[in-house]
């Protein structure tokens, strides 16, 4: 049980790094910013007896931070709260459950909302985008972290995403898409 971290917990908690941990920081394997995140995780995990996870990565988005953890269960609310208060210098702190694809990770961040459909589009210049559809009723909450979702998709999965908010009645996936529909979709997405 606990959270698997890339540095020794005893080093993180004491703030005195052993030669092996110090080397990872010096070589840039662990950034200074990540060091703060790892220290917070090492401190917090002692109070979370039932949670088991593994640190994956922390990425900046705007003036905020998103932390990705691999976990077999949901991210406990307490963990989110504790990290937010310890890392408040980094702005808003989001904690995502790392999944095999961007959809899985994004779903963990937008709970209780979820992705209800996906499409792939190519812009006239050949760029590929994955369009993730989310119920319009959740737009007010999801829109606030859209930048974080895009950064995760780009930096962790190498995928460019666009979020489209759709009314519930549009949920049914379209079987075929005519050329003019694609054009109007591109316009709607501002491409
Ligand atoms: Zn160490």
py3Dmol code that shows the C-alpha trace and the ligand (Angstrom):
import py3Dmol

protein = """\
ATOM      1  CA  UNK A   1       0.000   0.000   0.000  1.00  0.00           C
ATOM      2  CA  UNK A   2       1.063   3.554  -0.570  1.00  0.00           C
ATOM      3  CA  UNK A   3       2.146   5.573  -3.559  1.00  0.00           C
ATOM      4  CA  UNK A   4       5.165   4.437  -5.546  1.00  0.00           C
ATOM      5  CA  UNK A   5       7.459   7.386  -6.153  1.00  0.00           C
ATOM      6  CA  UNK A   6      10.635   7.775  -8.237  1.00  0.00           C
ATOM      7  CA  UNK A   7      12.582   9.110  -5.232  1.00  0.00           C
ATOM      8  CA  UNK A   8      13.026   7.676  -1.723  1.00  0.00           C
ATOM      9  CA  UNK A   9      10.234   8.710   0.618  1.00  0.00           C
ATOM     10  CA  UNK A  10      12.630   9.148   3.502  1.00  0.00           C
ATOM     11  CA  UNK A  11      14.659  11.594   1.393  1.00  0.00           C
ATOM     12  CA  UNK A  12      11.543  13.480   0.288  1.00  0.00           C
ATOM     13  CA  UNK A  13      10.121  13.772   3.806  1.00  0.00           C
ATOM     14  CA  UNK A  14      13.391  14.908   5.388  1.00  0.00           C
ATOM     15  CA  UNK A  15      14.317  17.202   2.505  1.00  0.00           C
ATOM     16  CA  UNK A  16      17.857  15.781   2.586  1.00  0.00           C
ATOM     17  CA  UNK A  17      18.441  13.831  -0.586  1.00  0.00           C
ATOM     18  CA  UNK A  18      20.768  10.850  -0.739  1.00  0.00           C
ATOM     19  CA  UNK A  19      23.323  10.658  -3.569  1.00  0.00           C
ATOM     20  CA  UNK A  20      21.007   8.559  -5.746  1.00  0.00           C
ATOM     21  CA  UNK A  21      18.004  10.901  -5.394  1.00  0.00           C
ATOM     22  CA  UNK A  22      20.183  13.991  -5.803  1.00  0.00           C
ATOM     23  CA  UNK A  23      21.561  12.582  -9.054  1.00  0.00           C
ATOM     24  CA  UNK A  24      18.053  12.210 -10.504  1.00  0.00           C
ATOM     25  CA  UNK A  25      17.396  15.863  -9.740  1.00  0.00           C
ATOM     26  CA  UNK A  26      20.783  17.024 -11.052  1.00  0.00           C
ATOM     27  CA  UNK A  27      20.364  15.054 -14.259  1.00  0.00           C
ATOM     28  CA  UNK A  28      16.912  16.537 -14.775  1.00  0.00           C
ATOM     29  CA  UNK A  29      15.109  13.185 -14.561  1.00  0.00           C
ATOM     30  CA  UNK A  30      13.075  14.887 -11.846  1.00  0.00           C
ATOM     31  CA  UNK A  31      12.445  18.605 -12.252  1.00  0.00           C
ATOM     32  CA  UNK A  32      12.496  21.041  -9.318  1.00  0.00           C
ATOM     33  CA  UNK A  33       8.756  21.440  -9.694  1.00  0.00           C
ATOM     34  CA  UNK A  34       8.234  17.681  -9.598  1.00  0.00           C
ATOM     35  CA  UNK A  35      10.359  17.535  -6.473  1.00  0.00           C
ATOM     36  CA  UNK A  36       7.727  19.656  -4.680  1.00  0.00           C
ATOM     37  CA  UNK A  37       4.968  17.380  -5.984  1.00  0.00           C
ATOM     38  CA  UNK A  38       6.813  14.234  -4.871  1.00  0.00           C
ATOM     39  CA  UNK A  39       7.497  15.724  -1.457  1.00  0.00           C
ATOM     40  CA  UNK A  40       3.790  16.512  -1.049  1.00  0.00           C
ATOM     41  CA  UNK A  41       2.840  12.975  -2.164  1.00  0.00           C
ATOM     42  CA  UNK A  42       5.314  11.417   0.301  1.00  0.00           C
ATOM     43  CA  UNK A  43       3.833  13.501   3.122  1.00  0.00           C
ATOM     44  CA  UNK A  44       0.207  12.866   2.188  1.00  0.00           C
ATOM     45  CA  UNK A  45       0.361   9.123   1.550  1.00  0.00           C
ATOM     46  CA  UNK A  46       0.968   8.267   5.216  1.00  0.00           C
ATOM     47  CA  UNK A  47      -2.595   9.348   5.991  1.00  0.00           C
ATOM     48  CA  UNK A  48      -4.132   7.332   3.155  1.00  0.00           C
ATOM     49  CA  UNK A  49      -3.961   3.755   4.321  1.00  0.00           C
ATOM     50  CA  UNK A  50      -6.217   2.215   1.688  1.00  0.00           C
ATOM     51  CA  UNK A  51      -4.888   3.937  -1.389  1.00  0.00           C
ATOM     52  CA  UNK A  52      -2.376   2.318  -3.662  1.00  0.00           C
ATOM     53  CA  UNK A  53      -0.928   4.129  -6.629  1.00  0.00           C
ATOM     54  CA  UNK A  54       2.092   5.128  -8.647  1.00  0.00           C
ATOM     55  CA  UNK A  55       3.272   8.581  -9.601  1.00  0.00           C
ATOM     56  CA  UNK A  56       3.391   9.026 -13.391  1.00  0.00           C
ATOM     57  CA  UNK A  57       4.030  12.694 -14.154  1.00  0.00           C
ATOM     58  CA  UNK A  58       3.111  16.255 -13.296  1.00  0.00           C
ATOM     59  CA  UNK A  59       2.508  18.783 -16.045  1.00  0.00           C
ATOM     60  CA  UNK A  60       1.899  22.510 -16.030  1.00  0.00           C
ATOM     61  CA  UNK A  61      -1.034  24.077 -17.821  1.00  0.00           C
ATOM     62  CA  UNK A  62      -1.415  27.813 -17.735  1.00  0.00           C
ATOM     63  CA  UNK A  63      -0.463  28.769 -14.200  1.00  0.00           C
ATOM     64  CA  UNK A  64      -1.731  25.469 -12.813  1.00  0.00           C
ATOM     65  CA  UNK A  65      -0.630  21.895 -12.332  1.00  0.00           C
ATOM     66  CA  UNK A  66      -2.037  18.480 -13.110  1.00  0.00           C
ATOM     67  CA  UNK A  67      -0.676  15.380 -11.378  1.00  0.00           C
ATOM     68  CA  UNK A  68      -1.111  11.965 -12.988  1.00  0.00           C
ATOM     69  CA  UNK A  69      -1.269   8.895 -10.804  1.00  0.00           C
ATOM     70  CA  UNK A  70      -1.761   5.290 -11.762  1.00  0.00           C
ATOM     71  CA  UNK A  71      -4.310   3.747  -9.408  1.00  0.00           C
ATOM     72  CA  UNK A  72      -6.612   0.762  -9.328  1.00  0.00           C
ATOM     73  CA  UNK A  73      -9.275   2.725  -7.449  1.00  0.00           C
ATOM     74  CA  UNK A  74     -10.647   6.249  -7.652  1.00  0.00           C
ATOM     75  CA  UNK A  75      -8.468   9.109  -6.485  1.00  0.00           C
ATOM     76  CA  UNK A  76      -9.619   9.775  -2.896  1.00  0.00           C
ATOM     77  CA  UNK A  77     -11.108  13.219  -2.334  1.00  0.00           C
ATOM     78  CA  UNK A  78      -8.822  13.594   0.673  1.00  0.00           C
ATOM     79  CA  UNK A  79      -5.735  13.138  -1.513  1.00  0.00           C
ATOM     80  CA  UNK A  80      -6.952  15.851  -3.880  1.00  0.00           C
ATOM     81  CA  UNK A  81      -7.635  18.220  -0.988  1.00  0.00           C
ATOM     82  CA  UNK A  82      -4.321  17.602   0.758  1.00  0.00           C
ATOM     83  CA  UNK A  83      -2.315  18.071  -2.421  1.00  0.00           C
ATOM     84  CA  UNK A  84      -4.212  21.234  -3.285  1.00  0.00           C
ATOM     85  CA  UNK A  85      -3.413  22.777   0.082  1.00  0.00           C
ATOM     86  CA  UNK A  86       0.263  21.721   0.097  1.00  0.00           C
ATOM     87  CA  UNK A  87       0.894  22.835  -3.485  1.00  0.00           C
ATOM     88  CA  UNK A  88      -1.160  26.012  -3.601  1.00  0.00           C
ATOM     89  CA  UNK A  89       1.829  27.988  -4.903  1.00  0.00           C
ATOM     90  CA  UNK A  90       1.339  26.081  -8.170  1.00  0.00           C
ATOM     91  CA  UNK A  91      -2.184  27.375  -8.709  1.00  0.00           C
ATOM     92  CA  UNK A  92      -5.076  25.022  -9.201  1.00  0.00           C
ATOM     93  CA  UNK A  93      -4.069  21.376  -8.630  1.00  0.00           C
ATOM     94  CA  UNK A  94      -5.805  18.654 -10.585  1.00  0.00           C
ATOM     95  CA  UNK A  95      -5.196  14.980  -9.875  1.00  0.00           C
ATOM     96  CA  UNK A  96      -5.953  12.550 -12.695  1.00  0.00           C
ATOM     97  CA  UNK A  97      -6.027   8.812 -12.786  1.00  0.00           C
ATOM     98  CA  UNK A  98      -3.671   7.794 -15.553  1.00  0.00           C
ATOM     99  CA  UNK A  99      -5.240   5.574 -18.181  1.00  0.00           C
ATOM    100  CA  UNK A 100      -4.046   3.771 -21.281  1.00  0.00           C
ATOM    101  CA  UNK A 101      -5.664   6.319 -23.587  1.00  0.00           C
ATOM    102  CA  UNK A 102      -6.466  10.026 -23.250  1.00  0.00           C
ATOM    103  CA  UNK A 103     -10.197   9.321 -22.897  1.00  0.00           C
ATOM    104  CA  UNK A 104      -9.669   7.235 -19.769  1.00  0.00           C
ATOM    105  CA  UNK A 105      -7.509   9.884 -18.113  1.00  0.00           C
ATOM    106  CA  UNK A 106      -9.818  12.724 -19.140  1.00  0.00           C
ATOM    107  CA  UNK A 107     -12.851  10.865 -17.791  1.00  0.00           C
ATOM    108  CA  UNK A 108     -11.169  10.675 -14.383  1.00  0.00           C
ATOM    109  CA  UNK A 109     -10.802  14.460 -14.371  1.00  0.00           C
ATOM    110  CA  UNK A 110     -14.281  15.401 -15.505  1.00  0.00           C
ATOM    111  CA  UNK A 111     -16.242  13.079 -13.205  1.00  0.00           C
ATOM    112  CA  UNK A 112     -19.196  12.839 -12.804  1.00  0.00           C
ATOM    113  CA  UNK A 113     -19.356  13.958 -16.431  1.00  0.00           C
ATOM    114  CA  UNK A 114     -17.817  11.735 -19.096  1.00  0.00           C
ATOM    115  CA  UNK A 115     -16.920  11.596 -22.758  1.00  0.00           C
ATOM    116  CA  UNK A 116     -19.977  10.452 -24.682  1.00  0.00           C
ATOM    117  CA  UNK A 117     -18.490  10.153 -28.133  1.00  0.00           C
ATOM    118  CA  UNK A 118     -15.392  10.702 -30.225  1.00  0.00           C
ATOM    119  CA  UNK A 119     -14.602  11.592 -33.814  1.00  0.00           C
ATOM    120  CA  UNK A 120     -11.452  12.145 -35.745  1.00  0.00           C
ATOM    121  CA  UNK A 121     -11.069  15.078 -38.082  1.00  0.00           C
ATOM    122  CA  UNK A 122      -8.389  16.258 -40.448  1.00  0.00           C
ATOM    123  CA  UNK A 123      -8.016  19.941 -41.101  1.00  0.00           C
ATOM    124  CA  UNK A 124      -7.297  21.082 -44.674  1.00  0.00           C
ATOM    125  CA  UNK A 125      -3.584  21.376 -43.777  1.00  0.00           C
ATOM    126  CA  UNK A 126      -3.529  17.693 -42.787  1.00  0.00           C
ATOM    127  CA  UNK A 127      -3.423  18.050 -39.004  1.00  0.00           C
ATOM    128  CA  UNK A 128      -5.327  15.382 -37.170  1.00  0.00           C
ATOM    129  CA  UNK A 129      -7.571  16.122 -34.229  1.00  0.00           C
ATOM    130  CA  UNK A 130      -9.514  13.861 -31.967  1.00  0.00           C
ATOM    131  CA  UNK A 131     -12.847  15.470 -31.171  1.00  0.00           C
ATOM    132  CA  UNK A 132     -14.189  14.410 -27.786  1.00  0.00           C
ATOM    133  CA  UNK A 133     -17.877  14.975 -27.193  1.00  0.00           C
ATOM    134  CA  UNK A 134     -19.187  15.998 -23.836  1.00  0.00           C
ATOM    135  CA  UNK A 135     -22.749  16.669 -22.803  1.00  0.00           C
ATOM    136  CA  UNK A 136     -23.593  20.354 -23.073  1.00  0.00           C
ATOM    137  CA  UNK A 137     -25.041  20.318 -19.568  1.00  0.00           C
ATOM    138  CA  UNK A 138     -21.521  19.765 -18.198  1.00  0.00           C
ATOM    139  CA  UNK A 139     -19.941  22.551 -20.241  1.00  0.00           C
ATOM    140  CA  UNK A 140     -19.770  24.996 -17.321  1.00  0.00           C
ATOM    141  CA  UNK A 141     -17.500  22.679 -15.300  1.00  0.00           C
ATOM    142  CA  UNK A 142     -15.501  20.991 -18.074  1.00  0.00           C
ATOM    143  CA  UNK A 143     -14.736  24.238 -19.927  1.00  0.00           C
ATOM    144  CA  UNK A 144     -12.788  25.466 -16.887  1.00  0.00           C
ATOM    145  CA  UNK A 145     -10.225  22.667 -17.245  1.00  0.00           C
ATOM    146  CA  UNK A 146     -10.240  22.338 -21.040  1.00  0.00           C
ATOM    147  CA  UNK A 147      -6.690  23.652 -21.249  1.00  0.00           C
ATOM    148  CA  UNK A 148      -5.524  20.959 -18.815  1.00  0.00           C
ATOM    149  CA  UNK A 149      -7.256  18.237 -20.847  1.00  0.00           C
ATOM    150  CA  UNK A 150      -5.574  19.441 -24.051  1.00  0.00           C
ATOM    151  CA  UNK A 151      -2.154  19.566 -22.389  1.00  0.00           C
ATOM    152  CA  UNK A 152      -2.548  16.025 -21.055  1.00  0.00           C
ATOM    153  CA  UNK A 153      -3.554  14.700 -24.470  1.00  0.00           C
ATOM    154  CA  UNK A 154      -0.657  16.510 -26.146  1.00  0.00           C
ATOM    155  CA  UNK A 155       2.143  15.897 -23.635  1.00  0.00           C
ATOM    156  CA  UNK A 156       1.276  12.433 -22.389  1.00  0.00           C
ATOM    157  CA  UNK A 157      -0.354  10.824 -25.407  1.00  0.00           C
ATOM    158  CA  UNK A 158       0.882  12.942 -28.316  1.00  0.00           C
ATOM    159  CA  UNK A 159      -2.679  13.602 -29.485  1.00  0.00           C
ATOM    160  CA  UNK A 160      -4.323  16.931 -30.308  1.00  0.00           C
ATOM    161  CA  UNK A 161      -7.860  17.073 -28.994  1.00  0.00           C
ATOM    162  CA  UNK A 162     -10.819  19.370 -29.355  1.00  0.00           C
ATOM    163  CA  UNK A 163     -13.793  19.350 -27.056  1.00  0.00           C
ATOM    164  CA  UNK A 164     -17.248  19.619 -28.509  1.00  0.00           C
ATOM    165  CA  UNK A 165     -20.244  20.155 -26.265  1.00  0.00           C
ATOM    166  CA  UNK A 166     -23.273  18.420 -27.654  1.00  0.00           C
ATOM    167  CA  UNK A 167     -26.900  18.438 -26.663  1.00  0.00           C
ATOM    168  CA  UNK A 168     -28.023  15.075 -25.296  1.00  0.00           C
ATOM    169  CA  UNK A 169     -30.258  14.406 -28.302  1.00  0.00           C
ATOM    170  CA  UNK A 170     -27.174  14.451 -30.568  1.00  0.00           C
ATOM    171  CA  UNK A 171     -25.558  11.621 -28.644  1.00  0.00           C
ATOM    172  CA  UNK A 172     -26.191   8.962 -31.283  1.00  0.00           C
ATOM    173  CA  UNK A 173     -23.011   8.563 -33.313  1.00  0.00           C
ATOM    174  CA  UNK A 174     -23.358   9.469 -36.974  1.00  0.00           C
ATOM    175  CA  UNK A 175     -22.646   6.574 -39.252  1.00  0.00           C
ATOM    176  CA  UNK A 176     -21.385   8.582 -42.164  1.00  0.00           C
ATOM    177  CA  UNK A 177     -20.324  12.143 -42.517  1.00  0.00           C
ATOM    178  CA  UNK A 178     -20.825  14.036 -45.708  1.00  0.00           C
ATOM    179  CA  UNK A 179     -18.265  16.508 -46.924  1.00  0.00           C
ATOM    180  CA  UNK A 180     -20.361  19.540 -46.122  1.00  0.00           C
ATOM    181  CA  UNK A 181     -20.948  18.227 -42.584  1.00  0.00           C
ATOM    182  CA  UNK A 182     -17.217  18.021 -42.073  1.00  0.00           C
ATOM    183  CA  UNK A 183     -16.881  21.609 -43.253  1.00  0.00           C
ATOM    184  CA  UNK A 184     -19.560  22.808 -40.870  1.00  0.00           C
ATOM    185  CA  UNK A 185     -17.941  20.843 -38.016  1.00  0.00           C
ATOM    186  CA  UNK A 186     -14.614  22.497 -38.738  1.00  0.00           C
ATOM    187  CA  UNK A 187     -16.292  25.886 -38.704  1.00  0.00           C
ATOM    188  CA  UNK A 188     -17.992  25.121 -35.418  1.00  0.00           C
ATOM    189  CA  UNK A 189     -14.642  24.170 -33.909  1.00  0.00           C
ATOM    190  CA  UNK A 190     -13.063  27.321 -35.271  1.00  0.00           C
ATOM    191  CA  UNK A 191     -10.646  25.587 -37.654  1.00  0.00           C
TER     192      UNK A 191
END
"""
ligand_1 = """\
1
ZN
Zn 17.254 8.960 -1.650
"""
view = py3Dmol.view(width=600, height=400)
view.addModel(protein, "pdb")
view.setStyle({"model": 0}, {"cartoon": {"style": "trace"}})
view.addModel(ligand_1, "xyz")
view.setStyle({"model": 1}, {"stick": {}})
view.zoomTo()
view.show()
